[in-house]
């Protein structure tokens, strides 16, 4: 290379000199590096700084799409700039979280944790778990939260995140009462009543062929169980919080039809539909 300066070496020198393109250019000239090299490296450093500043301004202005694109551009300019790129990844993660791209945000926070140290690393690991929870990737959230809790054993924050991730994973394996009734999580009592009545009539065992009655009875039971829980404010709240409803004497007990009518066996099954 003769008197020429390698790109990575030049960027390293720029960082040591504070990242200033003008200071770097003066330093290179004083040390008799070729003029073309001085100009090229100074331009690269200036481009990096300008891109980072533009990305940060877009983030501050809540221009999320622009911020995401500009942070990505900045990361392509100097892959070896660990400290600077940790900040770019952090900004990228924030932009993606704001855009609802939680899995991509989690990946960006992971990159921050790898590159950064101290408080920024810790903050990134916590934010990554929260992004995974927002993405409803329960198992990965458990894995990352467990690892962070082991790394920061005295941290109450990570113990709480781990407990929350485990609870959400457990909840994901339960019956989804909203899905059973075909209603949104924001459904009010009126919508739940209507969904229950329509489904209960549809899956009434007396409305199906004899060979389908057993399966219909199971479905009918699930519908009534879901309606009982979602139609009771206290039970609904506790169920959404991951509590065991069997302790309340409903929602999975022997008779989930307390408030919604029921059926009795013995000869032909009889079903009675009512609400409250």
Residue pairs with C-beta under 8 A, 6 or more apart in sequence:
3 32
3 33
3 34
4 33
4 34
4 37
5 13
5 28
5 33
5 37
5 41
7 41
7 44
8 80
10 24
10 28
10 37
10 41
10 44
10 45
11 41
11 44
11 45
11 48
11 78
11 80
11 81
12 80
13 24
13 27
14 20
14 21
14 24
14 41
14 45
15 81
15 83
15 84
17 23
17 24
17 27
19 45
19 48
19 49
19 84
20 45
21 42
21 43
21 45
21 46
21 49
22 42
24 41
24 42
24 45
25 38
25 39
25 41
25 42
28 37
28 38
28 41
28 42
29 35
29 38
44 77
44 78
47 77
48 74
48 77
48 78
48 81
48 84
51 70
51 73
51 74
51 77
52 74
52 84
52 87
52 88
54 70
55 67
55 70
55 71
55 73
55 74
55 88
55 91
56 91
58 64
58 66
58 67
58 70
58 95
59 67
59 71
59 91
59 94
59 95
62 98
64 95
64 98
64 99
65 99
67 91
67 92
67 94
67 95
68 92
68 95
68 96
68 99
71 88
71 89
71 91
71 92
71 95
72 92
74 88
75 85
75 88
75 89
75 92
78 84
78 85
79 85
82 115
83 115
85 111
85 115
86 111
86 112
86 115
86 116
86 120
89 108
89 109
89 111
89 112
89 115
90 108
90 109
90 112
90 116
90 120
90 124
92 108
93 105
93 106
93 108
93 109
93 112
93 124
93 127
93 131
94 105
96 102
96 104
96 105
96 108
97 105
97 127
97 131
97 134
102 131
102 132
102 134
102 135
103 131
103 132
103 135
103 137
105 127
105 131
106 128
106 131
106 132
106 135
106 137
106 140
106 144
109 124
109 125
109 127
109 128
109 131
110 124
110 128
112 120
112 121
112 124
113 121
113 124
113 125
113 128
116 124
122 152
122 155
125 144
125 148
125 151
125 152
125 158
126 148
126 157
126 158
126 161
128 144
129 141
129 144
129 145
129 148
129 158
129 161
129 165
130 161
132 138
132 140
132 141
132 144
132 165
133 141
133 164
133 165
133 168
136 168
136 172
138 165
138 168
138 169
138 172
139 169
141 165
141 168
141 169
142 162
142 165
142 166
142 169
144 165
145 158
145 161
145 162
145 164
145 165
145 166
146 162
148 155
148 158
148 161
148 162
149 155
149 158
149 159
149 161
149 162
151 158
152 158
167 242
168 242
170 242
171 242
175 222
175 225
175 226
177 225
177 226
177 229
177 230
177 239
178 184
178 185
178 187
178 226
178 230
180 222
180 223
180 225
180 226
181 187
181 192
181 195
181 196
181 199
181 223
181 226
181 227
181 230
182 195
182 199
183 191
183 192
183 195
183 230
184 191
187 195
187 230
189 231
192 227
192 230
192 231
193 227
193 231
193 275
195 227
196 223
196 224
196 226
196 227
196 231
196 260
196 275
197 273
197 275
199 223
200 220
200 223
200 224
200 260
200 261
200 271
200 273
201 207
201 273
203 216
203 219
203 220
203 223
204 216
204 220
204 271
204 273
205 213
205 216
205 217
205 220
205 263
205 269
205 271
206 213
206 269
206 271
207 216
208 216
213 269
217 263
217 269
220 263
220 271
221 256
224 256
224 257
224 260
224 261
224 262
225 251
225 252
225 256
227 259
227 260
228 235
228 250
228 251
228 256
228 257
228 258
228 259
228 260
229 235
229 236
229 239
229 245
229 250
229 251
229 256
230 236
230 239
231 259
231 260
231 275
232 250
232 259
234 248
235 245
235 248
235 250
235 251
238 245
238 248
239 245
239 251
245 251
245 252
246 252
246 253
250 256
250 258
255 262
257 263
259 275
259 276
260 273
260 274
260 275
261 271
261 272
261 273
261 274
261 275
262 271
262 272
263 269
263 270
263 271
263 272
264 270
